[in-house]
Amino acid sequence: MVNQMSKSFCFFAILVLFVAVQLIQVEGECTKVVGDCGAANCASHCNSYARGARVLGSSCSFNNLCTCTFDRPPPGSEQPACDVGMGLCTRDCQDDCCNNKCVSRFTKTGHGSCVDSFNMILCLCSYNR
């Protein structure tokens, strides 16, 4: 009986730790949409954009837009210094919908709005780290 309870407790403890780690947002990570992937090499563009922040990665997965991930907000950036694309704005999803998407992901500092950028109407989520 004790062995059965011990196994159940261990499973429960591991499950709780796994869920807690998934919910923790990594402090210091900051993403920034910096350009069109067709216009320049995204990784190179991120390295030249960083200037004082360490580049953790680059991606062209969001509508072929170069999105850089830094270890902190790039120096000299306007506040909020970080942003991430949350999809395209449509007739059914305008500023309020975009803002709701952003606030659901970044509850404390997120603000979403539809912006005309890179020849698209993007739902851009700005947040502080």
Secondary structure, 3 states (H helix, E strand, C coil): CHHHHHHHHHHHHHHHHHHHHHHCCCCCCEEEEEEECCCCCHHHHHHHHHCCCCEEEEEEEECCEEEEEECCCCCCCCCCCEEEEEEECCCCCCHHHHHHHHHHHCCCCCEEEEEEECCEEEEEEEECC
